[in-house]
Amino acid sequence: MSSTHVTLDTPFWRETFALHRGGKLEVASRVPLEDRADLAKAYTPGVAG
């Protein structure tokens, strides 16, 4: 079996790994949420909207 050596210390890979650091997705509310009551009004589990 042969192995392939990949150099990850290049500008391309450094930029790629920097982009992925901390994650790439975010969940954000489209309505203002000040407290638990606001969240209870806005969030309905299992209901797509």
VOVEXGU-989574 format. One record per residue: residue in three letters; residue number from 1; y, z, x of N, C-alpha, C in turn; chain. Coordinates in Angstrom, 2 decimals. Each point is the difference from the previous one (the first is absolute). Layout:
VOVEXGU-989574
aa:Ala	i:NUM	n.north:Y	n.up:Z	n.east:X	ca.north:Y	ca.up:Z	ca.east:X	c.north:Y	c.up:Z	c.east:X	ch:A
...
end
This chain:
VOVEXGU-989574
aa:Met	i:1	n.north:-1.16	n.up:0.00	n.east:0.85	ca.north:1.16	ca.up:0.00	ca.east:-0.85	c.north:1.23	c.up:0.00	c.east:0.90	ch:A
aa:Ser	i:2	n.north:0.96	n.up:-0.86	n.east:-0.31	ca.north:1.23	ca.up:-0.04	ca.east:0.80	c.north:1.08	c.up:0.84	c.east:-0.65	ch:A
aa:Ser	i:3	n.north:0.93	n.up:0.44	n.east:0.81	ca.north:1.11	ca.up:0.77	ca.east:-0.53	c.north:1.30	c.up:-0.75	c.east:0.25	ch:A
aa:Thr	i:4	n.north:0.95	n.up:0.21	n.east:-0.86	ca.north:1.30	ca.up:-0.64	ca.east:0.13	c.north:1.03	c.up:1.06	c.east:0.29	ch:A
aa:His	i:5	n.north:0.80	n.up:-0.23	n.east:1.01	ca.north:1.05	ca.up:0.94	ca.east:0.37	c.north:1.30	c.up:-0.44	c.east:-0.67	ch:A
aa:Val	i:6	n.north:0.62	n.up:0.90	n.east:-0.73	ca.north:1.27	ca.up:-0.29	ca.east:-0.66	c.north:1.06	c.up:0.92	c.east:0.58	ch:A
aa:Thr	i:7	n.north:1.10	n.up:-0.57	n.east:0.45	ca.north:1.09	ca.up:0.80	ca.east:0.54	c.north:0.95	c.up:0.36	c.east:-1.14	ch:A
aa:Leu	i:8	n.north:0.10	n.up:1.30	n.east:-0.27	ca.north:0.85	ca.up:0.45	ca.east:-1.09	c.north:1.38	c.up:0.43	c.east:0.48	ch:A
aa:Asp	i:9	n.north:0.22	n.up:-0.03	n.east:1.31	ca.north:1.28	ca.up:0.42	ca.east:0.55	c.north:0.88	c.up:-1.23	c.east:0.25	ch:A
aa:Thr	i:10	n.north:0.36	n.up:-0.66	n.east:-1.10	ca.north:0.90	ca.up:-1.14	ca.east:0.06	c.north:1.12	c.up:0.25	c.east:-0.99	ch:A
aa:Pro	i:11	n.north:1.12	n.up:-0.68	n.east:0.13	ca.north:1.09	ca.up:0.21	ca.east:-0.97	c.north:-0.47	c.up:-0.20	c.east:-1.45	ch:A
aa:Phe	i:12	n.north:-0.82	n.up:-1.02	n.east:-0.24	ca.north:-0.49	ca.up:-0.26	ca.east:-1.35	c.north:-0.75	c.up:1.20	c.east:-0.56	ch:A
aa:Trp	i:13	n.north:-0.95	n.up:0.53	n.east:0.76	ca.north:-0.80	ca.up:1.12	ca.east:-0.50	c.north:0.80	c.up:1.28	c.east:-0.09	ch:A
aa:Arg	i:14	n.north:0.93	n.up:0.23	n.east:0.92	ca.north:0.86	ca.up:1.19	ca.east:-0.09	c.north:0.83	c.up:-0.03	c.east:-1.28	ch:A
aa:Glu	i:15	n.north:0.57	n.up:-1.17	n.east:-0.33	ca.north:0.78	ca.up:-0.14	ca.east:-1.23	c.north:-0.89	c.up:0.15	c.east:-1.23	ch:A
aa:Thr	i:16	n.north:-1.21	n.up:-0.56	n.east:0.06	ca.north:-0.92	ca.up:0.09	ca.east:-1.13	c.north:-0.40	c.up:1.44	c.east:-0.27	ch:A
aa:Phe	i:17	n.north:-0.38	n.up:0.73	n.east:1.03	ca.north:-0.39	ca.up:1.40	ca.east:-0.18	c.north:1.19	c.up:0.85	c.east:-0.43	ch:A
aa:Ala	i:18	n.north:1.20	n.up:-0.30	n.east:0.48	ca.north:1.20	ca.up:0.74	ca.east:-0.41	c.north:0.25	c.up:-0.20	c.east:-1.50	ch:A
aa:Leu	i:19	n.north:-0.22	n.up:-1.22	n.east:-0.49	ca.north:0.17	ca.up:-0.29	ca.east:-1.43	c.north:-0.96	c.up:0.82	c.east:-0.84	ch:A
aa:His	i:20	n.north:-1.21	n.up:0.19	n.east:0.47	ca.north:-1.03	ca.up:0.71	ca.east:-0.76	c.north:0.14	c.up:1.51	c.east:0.09	ch:A
aa:Arg	i:21	n.north:0.73	n.up:0.51	n.east:0.99	ca.north:0.13	ca.up:1.44	ca.east:0.19	c.north:0.65	c.up:0.62	c.east:-1.24	ch:A
aa:Gly	i:22	n.north:-0.63	n.up:1.00	n.east:-0.55	ca.north:0.56	ca.up:0.66	ca.east:-1.18	c.north:-0.34	c.up:-0.66	c.east:-1.32	ch:A
aa:Gly	i:23	n.north:-0.76	n.up:-1.08	n.east:0.04	ca.north:-0.39	ca.up:-0.69	ca.east:-1.23	c.north:0.99	c.up:-1.09	c.east:-0.38	ch:A
aa:Lys	i:24	n.north:-0.44	n.up:-0.85	n.east:-0.90	ca.north:0.83	ca.up:-1.12	ca.east:-0.41	c.north:0.31	c.up:-0.01	c.east:-1.48	ch:A
aa:Leu	i:25	n.north:-0.65	n.up:0.85	n.east:-0.77	ca.north:0.20	ca.up:0.01	ca.east:-1.44	c.north:0.75	c.up:1.25	c.east:-0.43	ch:A
aa:Glu	i:26	n.north:0.70	n.up:-0.11	n.east:-1.09	ca.north:0.76	ca.up:1.12	ca.east:-0.53	c.north:-0.11	c.up:-0.02	c.east:-1.52	ch:A
aa:Val	i:27	n.north:-0.09	n.up:1.16	n.east:-0.60	ca.north:0.04	ca.up:0.12	ca.east:-1.45	c.north:1.33	c.up:0.66	c.east:-0.34	ch:A
aa:Ala	i:28	n.north:0.78	n.up:-0.67	n.east:-0.82	ca.north:1.32	ca.up:0.52	ca.east:-0.35	c.north:0.22	c.up:-0.11	c.east:-1.50	ch:A
aa:Ser	i:29	n.north:0.69	n.up:0.96	n.east:-0.55	ca.north:0.32	ca.up:0.00	ca.east:-1.43	c.north:1.11	c.up:-1.00	c.east:-0.29	ch:A
aa:Arg	i:30	n.north:-0.10	n.up:-0.64	n.east:-1.15	ca.north:1.08	ca.up:-0.89	ca.east:-0.45	c.north:0.98	c.up:0.74	c.east:-0.90	ch:A
aa:Val	i:31	n.north:-0.29	n.up:1.25	n.east:-0.31	ca.north:0.89	ca.up:0.83	ca.east:-0.82	c.north:0.34	c.up:1.26	c.east:0.78	ch:A
aa:Pro	i:32	n.north:1.17	n.up:0.58	n.east:-0.25	ca.north:0.38	ca.up:1.23	ca.east:0.72	c.north:-0.93	c.up:1.16	c.east:-0.36	ch:A
aa:Leu	i:33	n.north:-0.44	n.up:0.73	n.east:1.00	ca.north:-0.86	ca.up:1.17	ca.east:-0.21	c.north:0.65	c.up:1.19	c.east:0.68	ch:A
aa:Glu	i:34	n.north:0.49	n.up:0.92	n.east:-0.81	ca.north:0.66	ca.up:1.19	ca.east:0.54	c.north:-0.92	c.up:1.21	c.east:0.02	ch:A
aa:Asp	i:35	n.north:-0.96	n.up:0.06	n.east:-0.94	ca.north:-0.85	ca.up:1.17	ca.east:-0.09	c.north:-1.34	c.up:-0.37	c.east:-0.63	ch:A
aa:Arg	i:36	n.north:-0.85	n.up:1.01	n.east:-0.18	ca.north:-1.35	ca.up:-0.25	ca.east:-0.56	c.north:0.06	c.up:-0.55	c.east:-1.41	ch:A
aa:Ala	i:37	n.north:0.98	n.up:0.41	n.east:-0.78	ca.north:0.12	ca.up:-0.50	ca.east:-1.37	c.north:0.27	c.up:-1.51	c.east:0.00	ch:A
aa:Asp	i:38	n.north:0.87	n.up:-0.46	n.east:0.90	ca.north:0.25	ca.up:-1.44	ca.east:0.12	c.north:-1.27	c.up:-0.74	c.east:0.38	ch:A
aa:Leu	i:39	n.north:-0.75	n.up:0.56	n.east:0.93	ca.north:-1.25	ca.up:-0.63	ca.east:0.43	c.north:-0.99	c.up:-0.06	c.east:-1.16	ch:A
aa:Ala	i:40	n.north:-0.10	n.up:1.07	n.east:-0.78	ca.north:-0.92	ca.up:0.03	ca.east:-1.13	c.north:0.35	c.up:-1.08	c.east:-1.03	ch:A
aa:Lys	i:41	n.north:1.28	n.up:-0.27	n.east:-0.19	ca.north:0.42	ca.up:-1.03	ca.east:-0.95	c.north:-0.29	c.up:-1.40	c.east:0.54	ch:A
aa:Ala	i:42	n.north:0.16	n.up:-0.18	n.east:1.31	ca.north:-0.11	ca.up:-1.33	ca.east:0.59	c.north:-1.43	c.up:-0.40	c.east:0.36	ch:A
aa:Tyr	i:43	n.north:-0.85	n.up:0.97	n.east:0.30	ca.north:-1.33	ca.up:-0.30	ca.east:0.53	c.north:-1.06	c.up:0.22	c.east:-1.07	ch:A
aa:Thr	i:44	n.north:-0.73	n.up:-1.05	n.east:-0.29	ca.north:-1.13	ca.up:0.10	ca.east:-0.93	c.north:-1.22	c.up:-0.54	c.east:0.72	ch:A
aa:Pro	i:45	n.north:-0.90	n.up:0.87	n.east:0.47	ca.north:-1.17	ca.up:-0.46	ca.east:0.76	c.north:-0.87	c.up:-0.96	c.east:-0.81	ch:A
aa:Gly	i:46	n.north:-0.43	n.up:-1.06	n.east:0.65	ca.north:-0.93	ca.up:-0.93	ca.east:-0.62	c.north:0.64	c.up:-1.03	c.east:-0.91	ch:A
aa:Val	i:47	n.north:1.32	n.up:0.03	n.east:-0.12	ca.north:0.68	ca.up:-0.97	ca.east:-0.86	c.north:0.79	c.up:-0.95	c.east:0.89	ch:A
aa:Ala	i:48	n.north:-0.38	n.up:-1.27	n.east:-0.04	ca.north:0.73	ca.up:-1.00	ca.east:0.78	c.north:1.24	c.up:-0.40	c.east:-0.78	ch:A
aa:Gly	i:49	n.north:1.07	n.up:-0.15	n.east:0.70	ca.north:1.23	ca.up:-0.33	ca.east:-0.72	c.north:0.75	c.up:-0.98	c.east:0.75	ch:A
end
